[in-house]
Amino acid sequence: MWPAVRPGSPTLKWFMATTAIVLIAVALTAGLVSSRNDFDGQPPTREAAALAKVTEWSIRIAAQPDVARVVLTSGSDSQATGTLEFSPSSRELVVVADGLKPPASGQQYGCWVLINGQRQRLGPMFFSSSDLAYWVGDVRLLADVPVGSTFGISLIDSGGSVAQPDPALSGTL
């Protein structure tokens, strides 16, 4: 059903590189938070906890036998890129994007999948202080997403309507 990921394949190498980047980002954030905590006694930031969750879910999803991965690219001149990984059996999803322009007030980025010609919202994207955008979550409809489906990230207004018709990032399963 899903394409197999073989040792040494470009897909596996790209996945491992992406995972390494996420792990480094988490380690750097944790180090920064830890050094800051030594001086002011404040608890770790929500950002550090969120990035740790992204890492945890990425590792858990990568271990699933039915892991599916979508490379997200920009159709414009933007340098933004991303990855979306999910497991149809566990319905767990991780989306990580780099290079997205932070949204204006009253707007946010939302992740979606195109099913029967309709965008089905998967979840909102959150930004770290290092401009890394991410989202993790359980998504029921992932169990039935067919190969060839399009995933994307688009800028939306806080009311849920699409602010820009073209996706900021998209890719095909």
C-alpha positions, 0 to 999 in steps of 0.5 A: 500500500505505501512505498517501502523505505529501504536502507540507503535510499534517498528517502531514508537519508532525507528523513534521517537528515530531517530528524537530525535537524529537529533533534539538534533544534531541540537540543539547542533549545533545551540548552538555551532554556537550561542556561536561562533557568540557571539565572532566573529560576524559570521553568522550561518554555512551552517552545522547548516542550513543543519541540521535544514533542515534535521529536518524540512523535517523529521518532514514534511515527518513523518506527511504524511499518506504514510510515508515509512521508511527503516532501513539501515545497514552495511553488513560489520563489520562497526558500520554504520547505517542509516534511509531513510524516504520518502513519495511517494505522496510528493516525499520528502526524508530524509536520515541520516547515522551515522558511515560512514567512511568519503570519500577520496578526489575525492569520495563521498557517494551516495544514490540510489534505485534499480529499475528493477535491476538498481541503480537509484541515489537519491542524494549525502550524505553530512557530518557534522563535527560530522560525521553525513551524510545526504541528503534531496531532492525531488525525482520524482521516489519515487512515483512508488517505490514498496514494497520490493525495496532495497535502499542503500548508496555506495561510488562513484568516483566524476565521478559517477562510483561506487568506491566499489561494495558493498554498505556501507549501505542498506535496504529493503522497 
